[in-house]
Amino acid sequence: MSISSNNPLREELLSRQVAKPCSMVIFGATGDLTHRKLIPALYNLAADNDLPPGLKVTGFARREKNDLSWRNELEESNRKNSRSGHDPETWKNFAASISYHQGDLNDTEAYHDLAKHLDSIDDASTTQHNRLFYLSTAPEFFPVVLENLKAAGLNQSRNGGWSRVIIEKPLGSDLSTAQELNRVLSNTFNEDDTYRIDHYLGKETAQNIMILRFANAIFEPLWRSRFIEQVQITCAEDLGMEGGRGGYYDTAGATRDMVQNHLMQLLCLIAMEPPTDLSADSVRDEKVKVLRSLRRMGPDEVKRNVVRAQYTSGEINGQPLPGYLQEERITENSRTESYVAMRVFIDNWRWEGTPFYIRMGKRLPKKATEISLHLKRPPNVLFQKLPSIDGSNVLTMRIQPDEGVSVRMLSKLPGNDLKIEPVKMDFHYLSSFGKGSPEAYERLLLDAMAGDATLFARRDEVENAWLFIDAIQNAWHDNDNPPAMAEYPAGSWGPVEADQLLGERGHKWREI
Ligand SMILES: NC(=O)c1ccc[n+]([C@@H]2O[C@H](COP(=O)([O-])OP(=O)(O)OC[C@H]3O[C@@H](n4cnc5c(N)ncnc54)[C@H](OP(=O)(O)O)[C@@H]3O)[C@@H](O)[C@H]2O)c1
């Protein structure tokens, strides 16, 4: 798939801003995200010569370490987690830019020391007083880190440099906590310097949605309720609560953990109007309009349109698995959903009447995230005497794994008889471009260094998404008349109630 050289979209895509040299500070330097995602992403950018020259990385955490011991620890985890393998020479060059700064997030003095450390880096290298702070800590620390950065003057740009912050999910647990976090953020950093990361937006196929929609005449005219019968967004995980996930998950659940952020972002990309240009605010303006057009649900609508469920014991690949309530660190009689399916409507001109089905579940048979658009059928006058088959055209975008796009259509079966079969046109990133996609964090870190916030969530996106989700959560927490909690065996595709939700309109979940 290529975009013609005189296409204005191409010009904009190619004119991406360039990542600038800077000091990147990772708060939570000894944590899981740093080891599994952030450092491998930086290493791979270094291996591809994509890092800005002169980048310096400083880790901040409580544990006693020095530059060398932290580098050694990171090298070990990079060997396991780097997507392109580990080359000792490339690592050695990259690791020379890494230092460790021990400190407690609650200790204001530690930030003054950090400021001195960063000043000394600026004096000795080419970081040009540019600073990028990555908050890879538990969310309860976000406010204290932000306030301490401000107290040490680290939120201010100085000597012509810039100061930016990247903040991880969860961005609040409901609208009011998200607003409170945004209030602290806006007291510390300008919105333009605030990068709320949603790693789904860094995935190639998520970025490809706009290209697919707006650069292809074959799809663009069909992308509306007149031609689209229904849209499905599925995020399936085979994992359950192993590895200590239980504690946090039980306070969040599938809807807060995945739907409010990642799946709402995918919904926006699928449903939004074409932006006036590809600038961060033009794209985000259109996404916010989608969120504002979501039909809000009262308690009765939640009962009719949303199914929540917990897995019971079952098996995946022959391995027996406990039910959600038997998992470690899950509270007794927990009412947290490990699965949610919902029917959502976007009340705007383009999508009037088209149901968007969203589902997310733990302990489903496999890990897969995909979006499918199911087109309306043409009039069935010519082939009505043939055995009936499911004849709808389906456009599927696979977000992970095996990123790609496929189109299902009907074709004549070769031979003398008139027989019709569905066939699939399939595009895989790996086979079409000869290489896999970069990890989402690679693209996003580079964008933050370049000052391009297009693939990051803006304040009003986060708050509008919470407004929609809060209505569902409120209905679930109605003590007098809460909606039922359905069940599904671990290793199945979810509860029958979710199949019935689609069955009401003659629809079925796409088989993945
Ligand atoms: N892990 C993932 O895959 C993932 C995915 C998406 C989002 N996230 C988000 O990313 C953030 C980090 O997650 P994580 O899994 O990496 O967490 P984690 O493994 O628990 O790491 C937490 C980090 O915070 C540091 N820390 C804790 N208390 C501290 C204190 N008082 N002073 C200084 N440092 C302190 C810890 O280091 P010391 O103990 O050495 O101080 C550690 O480096 C969270 O917001 C999480 O929700 C994580």
The ligand as an SDF file (V2000), in Angstrom:
LIG
                    3D

 48 52  0  0  0  0  0  0  0  0999 V2000
    3.8940   -2.4470   33.7100 N   0  0  0  0  0  0  0  0  0  0  0  0
    3.1320   -2.2800   32.6560 C   0  0  0  0  0  0  0  0  0  0  0  0
    3.0970   -3.0760   31.7160 O   0  0  0  0  0  0  0  0  0  0  0  0
    2.2650   -1.0470   32.5600 C   0  0  0  0  0  0  0  0  0  0  0  0
    1.4290   -0.9190   31.4520 C   0  0  0  0  0  0  0  0  0  0  0  0
    0.6500    0.2240   31.3200 C   0  0  0  0  0  0  0  0  0  0  0  0
    0.7180    1.2010   32.2900 C   0  0  0  0  0  0  0  0  0  0  0  0
    1.5310    1.0510   33.3820 N   0  0  0  0  0  0  0  0  0  0  0  0
    1.5880    2.1270   34.3720 C   0  0  0  0  0  0  0  0  0  0  0  0
    2.9330    2.5320   34.5090 O   0  0  0  0  0  0  0  0  0  0  0  0
    3.2060    2.9270   35.8410 C   0  0  0  0  0  0  0  0  0  0  0  0
    4.3670    2.1030   36.3830 C   0  0  0  0  0  0  0  0  0  0  0  0
    3.9970    0.7470   36.3920 O   0  0  0  0  0  0  0  0  0  0  0  0
    5.0290   -0.4090   36.7710 P   0  0  0  0  0  0  0  0  0  0  0  0
    4.3210   -1.6830   36.4610 O   0  0  0  0  0  0  0  0  0  0  0  0
    6.3540   -0.1780   36.1810 O   0  0  0  0  0  0  0  0  0  0  0  0
    5.1300   -0.2380   38.3690 O   0  0  0  0  0  0  0  0  0  0  0  0
    6.1490   -0.9310   39.3760 P   0  0  0  0  0  0  0  0  0  0  0  0
    6.8130   -2.0990   38.7450 O   0  0  0  0  0  0  0  0  0  0  0  0
    5.4170   -1.1430   40.6450 O   0  0  0  0  0  0  0  0  0  0  0  0
    7.2660    0.1950   39.5980 O   0  0  0  0  0  0  0  0  0  0  0  0
    7.0640    1.2960   40.4300 C   0  0  0  0  0  0  0  0  0  0  0  0
    8.3200    2.1350   40.4800 C   0  0  0  0  0  0  0  0  0  0  0  0
    8.0900    3.2210   41.3690 O   0  0  0  0  0  0  0  0  0  0  0  0
    9.2200    3.3320   42.2470 C   0  0  0  0  0  0  0  0  0  0  0  0
    8.7810    3.8690   43.5300 N   0  0  0  0  0  0  0  0  0  0  0  0
    7.7670    3.4230   44.3190 C   0  0  0  0  0  0  0  0  0  0  0  0
    7.6850    4.1780   45.4210 N   0  0  0  0  0  0  0  0  0  0  0  0
    8.6590    5.1170   45.3230 C   0  0  0  0  0  0  0  0  0  0  0  0
    9.0820    6.2020   46.1380 C   0  0  0  0  0  0  0  0  0  0  0  0
    8.4660    6.4900   47.3010 N   0  0  0  0  0  0  0  0  0  0  0  0
   10.1130    6.9350   45.7380 N   0  0  0  0  0  0  0  0  0  0  0  0
   10.7640    6.6540   44.5810 C   0  0  0  0  0  0  0  0  0  0  0  0
   10.3920    5.6700   43.7430 N   0  0  0  0  0  0  0  0  0  0  0  0
    9.3620    4.9090   44.1220 C   0  0  0  0  0  0  0  0  0  0  0  0
    9.7220    1.9110   42.3860 C   0  0  0  0  0  0  0  0  0  0  0  0
   11.0840    1.8960   42.6810 O   0  0  0  0  0  0  0  0  0  0  0  0
   11.7320    1.6650   44.1470 P   0  0  0  0  0  0  0  0  0  0  0  0
   10.9590    0.6110   44.7950 O   0  0  0  0  0  0  0  0  0  0  0  0
   13.1570    1.3110   43.8290 O   0  0  0  0  0  0  0  0  0  0  0  0
   11.6270    2.9810   44.7900 O   0  0  0  0  0  0  0  0  0  0  0  0
    9.5440    1.4020   40.9700 C   0  0  0  0  0  0  0  0  0  0  0  0
   10.6530    1.8110   40.1880 O   0  0  0  0  0  0  0  0  0  0  0  0
    1.8840    2.7380   36.5930 C   0  0  0  0  0  0  0  0  0  0  0  0
    1.1830    3.9510   36.5690 O   0  0  0  0  0  0  0  0  0  0  0  0
    1.1490    1.7020   35.7530 C   0  0  0  0  0  0  0  0  0  0  0  0
   -0.2410    1.8080   35.9010 O   0  0  0  0  0  0  0  0  0  0  0  0
    2.3010   -0.0590   33.5240 C   0  0  0  0  0  0  0  0  0  0  0  0
  1  2  1  0
  2  3  2  0
  2  4  1  0
  4  5  1  0
  4 48  2  0
  5  6  2  0
  6  7  1  0
  7  8  2  0
  8  9  1  0
  8 48  1  0
  9 10  1  0
  9 46  1  0
 10 11  1  0
 11 12  1  0
 11 44  1  0
 12 13  1  0
 13 14  1  0
 14 15  2  0
 14 16  1  0
 14 17  1  0
 17 18  1  0
 18 19  2  0
 18 20  1  0
 18 21  1  0
 21 22  1  0
 22 23  1  0
 23 24  1  0
 23 42  1  0
 24 25  1  0
 25 26  1  0
 25 36  1  0
 26 27  1  0
 26 35  1  0
 27 28  2  0
 28 29  1  0
 29 30  1  0
 29 35  2  0
 30 31  1  0
 30 32  2  0
 32 33  1  0
 33 34  2  0
 34 35  1  0
 36 37  1  0
 36 42  1  0
 37 38  1  0
 38 39  2  0
 38 40  1  0
 38 41  1  0
 42 43  1  0
 44 45  1  0
 44 46  1  0
 46 47  1  0
M  CHG  2   8   1  16  -1
M  END
$$$$
